[in-house]
Amino acid sequence: MNIEKKKSGVRKPYVITPGGQRICLLKADSFVKRLLGIHLQKPNYDQALWFPDCRSIHTFLCPVIGVVFMRNWEVLVVYPQVLPNVVLIERKADGVIEFLPGSPLALLNPGEKLVYKEG
């Protein structure tokens, strides 16, 4: 049982990378969460912020972060370190994951498939 479930009683979605690492997803499902992104959520290295139905991100007010653009959970492009004050757009994407540099997500390659699971 993970810590997130113990704290809130709610199961969190997660993905499993091709390397077998489990990454808990914190869903950006409100305007404020989407606007402030990873800066608001403060995830650990085994967590990431998931933006469903998203094709672009900005890094205003953010530290250095990593970004994965994906379509149907298939990796389109990975930016392991994105500096502050940058806008990234991937028109083919249907979702974005923001993560801390050093996360296992930084090792993903285009074409690899993430396995999405509910809690």
C-alpha positions in Angstrom: 0.0 0.0 0.0 1.5 3.3 -1.0 1.7 6.4 1.2 -0.7 8.4 -1.0 -3.5 5.9 -0.4 -2.9 5.9 3.4 -3.1 9.7 3.6 -6.2 10.4 1.6 -8.0 7.1 1.3 -8.1 7.6 -2.4 -6.3 5.5 -4.9 -4.0 7.4 -7.3 -3.5 6.5 -10.9 0.0 5.4 -11.9 2.0 4.4 -14.9 4.6 1.7 -15.3 7.6 2.5 -17.5 9.1 0.0 -19.9 11.9 -0.4 -17.3 9.3 -1.5 -14.7 9.3 1.6 -12.5 6.0 2.6 -11.0 5.3 6.4 -11.1 2.4 7.8 -9.2 0.4 10.4 -11.2 -0.9 13.5 -9.7 -3.7 14.7 -12.0 -3.8 18.3 -13.0 -7.6 18.6 -13.2 -8.3 22.2 -12.3 -7.4 25.6 -13.7 -5.1 26.4 -10.7 -3.3 23.0 -10.9 -2.8 23.4 -14.6 -1.6 27.0 -14.3 0.9 26.3 -11.5 1.9 22.8 -12.6 4.6 21.0 -10.8 5.5 24.1 -8.8 2.2 23.7 -6.8 2.2 19.9 -6.4 5.8 19.4 -5.3 6.1 15.7 -6.3 8.8 13.2 -5.2 11.0 11.4 -7.8 8.5 8.5 -7.9 5.6 10.9 -8.7 4.8 13.1 -11.7 2.1 15.6 -12.6 -0.2 14.4 -15.4 -2.1 16.9 -17.7 -4.7 14.9 -19.7 -6.0 16.4 -22.9 -3.0 18.7 -23.1 -0.6 19.6 -26.0 1.5 22.4 -24.4 3.2 23.4 -21.2 5.0 26.5 -19.9 7.6 26.7 -17.2 6.9 30.2 -15.9 7.2 30.2 -12.1 8.7 26.7 -12.3 12.1 25.2 -11.4 13.9 23.1 -14.0 11.5 20.2 -14.8 11.3 17.3 -17.2 8.5 16.8 -19.7 7.0 13.9 -21.6 4.5 14.5 -24.4 2.5 11.4 -25.3 -0.4 10.1 -27.4 -2.5 7.2 -26.1 0.3 6.6 -23.5 2.9 6.2 -26.2 5.9 8.6 -25.8 6.2 11.2 -28.5 9.1 13.3 -27.2 10.9 13.6 -23.9 12.6 16.8 -22.6 14.7 15.6 -19.5 15.5 19.2 -18.4 13.4 22.2 -19.4 14.6 25.6 -18.1 12.3 28.2 -16.6 10.3 30.6 -18.9 9.9 28.2 -21.8 6.8 27.2 -23.7 6.7 23.8 -25.4 4.0 22.6 -27.9 3.5 19.1 -29.4 0.4 19.2 -31.6 0.1 15.4 -31.9 0.0 14.9 -28.1 -3.1 14.1 -26.1 -1.4 14.3 -22.7 1.7 15.7 -20.9 3.6 14.5 -17.8 5.8 16.9 -15.9 8.5 15.4 -13.6 11.5 16.3 -11.5 14.9 15.9 -13.3 16.4 12.6 -12.2 13.1 10.8 -12.4 13.0 7.4 -14.3 10.7 9.2 -16.8 13.8 11.1 -18.1 15.1 7.8 -19.5 12.1 7.2 -21.8 12.5 7.1 -25.5 10.0 8.1 -28.3 7.9 5.1 -29.3 7.9 3.5 -25.9 4.6 2.8 -24.3 3.6 3.6 -20.7 1.1 1.3 -19.0 -1.6 3.3 -17.2 -3.3 1.8 -14.1 -5.9 3.0 -11.7 -4.7 2.8 -8.1 
